[in-house]
Amino acid sequence: ASIASTDLGLLLQDDVFVDFFNTFLNLPVFGQTPLYISGMGRWYLWPELPSHVDLSPAALLAWLEKHRLPHFCKSSLCLHLVLCQKLLGFIRSGETAELLNWQSADRWLLERCISGSQGVQHFRTFVQGTAGEELIDFWLITERLLSLDESDESQRDLFSSLLQRLKATHLREGSSVVTLCTTIAGSLPKARHIQSISTRREILSKMQEQALAMIQSYWLPKFFVHCKMGMAQEESCRPLVREYQERLSPACWQEPPGLAEPIPMMHIKRNQGVSGPYCSHKAKAKVWALVKEGRDTQELKMAIFQVKPEQQPQPAGSMEELCLDKDALGSIPQQSEHPAFGGRGGVTFPGRPQSSAEQDLENLCKGKILSDLPPSASLARLPSLKKPVKTLDFLPWALKAEACAGRPFRDFLQRQNRPMETHLLDLWHDLEEFLPVVLDSNRENSFFLRHLIGEKICKAYLEEDSIEKLPLETRTLMSLWSHLIWGEFSPWIFRAQKEICKVLCGLYEEFLADDDRTFLLFTAPGMDVPMPKVPGRAAGRSEYFYLSQRINQSLKLSQTLHGTRSLEGVSSKLWKLLAARDLQKGGSIQAEMEVLL
């Protein structure tokens, strides 16, 4: 709420906010995906505006404040920003320095390690599999829950869903949260049934405070030791380690000049501009063409792809892993393990041989498990982008991003009075949330969550009276129910998502056109918005190469923090990213490109 009510110009003076906001802005669900380089005060737009349109920073900020910031405040990225700010506030506190005997150099280094979306991701990777992971997850869910108004009908379902999730995981007997907060948690069941809503909120708020205190006072210092040890072994971190050692000796350390320089004047980078009409749909299709066709370039090397020193300030991103489909969730188990392929509880359809159904689902799963576009993809041998791409091809890619972006497409459907399509979109996202939980048994509370989410899906969408209202194949819905009711994986999830995308495809095109329209309303009043079929400027391959990296790094980061992508283990890559990350020069989504090159 405090972020939503703050002037965006003031928010952009905070480099940590800029890092999270940039990650959000570049999610591929949106039409316009700008990037802000705070150290230069420069905005990069994509797609670019027509060459004759002169956009002022004030108009851009007004559009962002109205059409992006509200969605950011509902996203998991915003929750992680608040957590990051809480951790930074603890690190900067004089009391903390005295309590933990931290010098200013220690606080400087820990701030560098924890700041930004990549910093928080690194912290969550460090606590993975420990009580710290459960405490962080509890803090994030509770932060979201306490921001909701239970009396508001539009928020009641989400509030109830989050509360059920807490009860099934962090508020059950034996959890790390209950163990930590025993005296408070003991009264929670009574508060749920007898006492007022305000009392229940007060109890959860106190439990959240205790969880945060433990994260700050115990897990953060352990993370600091982990960072110092890891950086000492990574060659690319040597400049950081050297500066840290110099800062430890006040007599030897002098602040580098330029830190007190005034904030640079905000401006918008203008290239030649597009020669044709503004159309984000067409631009997005071209980026997806590169992403999709580039899957088969695994053997290509990066050796001939060079960037000249004077080009370094240009914003880029990363696509080390493209997270385009189910690859982010792990491999699909063998057919014989699943009832849909003829095992226990399998569904047999009259008049259709089981072997045919098996083959169809096998082919569908193979189509869903896409290879990543490798970082070694050579610019010289990237696809020509001449093959036309349909919206249906990249809609799953966009919907994955929508879950991390505060659900802007859902809001659009509600404004268009499309209850059935909104219901379908909710089903797509619930299935997407179920997949990583059921396929990754190592996740915290995996057993409880897969049963909770599976039963929720069956109750909300697959009951007898609900099935008749959904424009999906009956056998798809029945097969989903027969597995999800037991919390089991089913490859029919992929078929259901594909059928949903066919229904939503045209509406997503309308959503992009509406996003273009509102953008031009602020930036170029009176300018017509073309339909998706109108061609724009034919950009070069290098432009789309950079864009695809930037956008997919944003998606990868967002999915990991949102929970629809599994955290990776601690590796040398994390230290290289830390060494490359500069919040004033593109931050988290720029660092991956620096490491790649």
Disulfide bonds with the S-S distance in Angstrom:
none
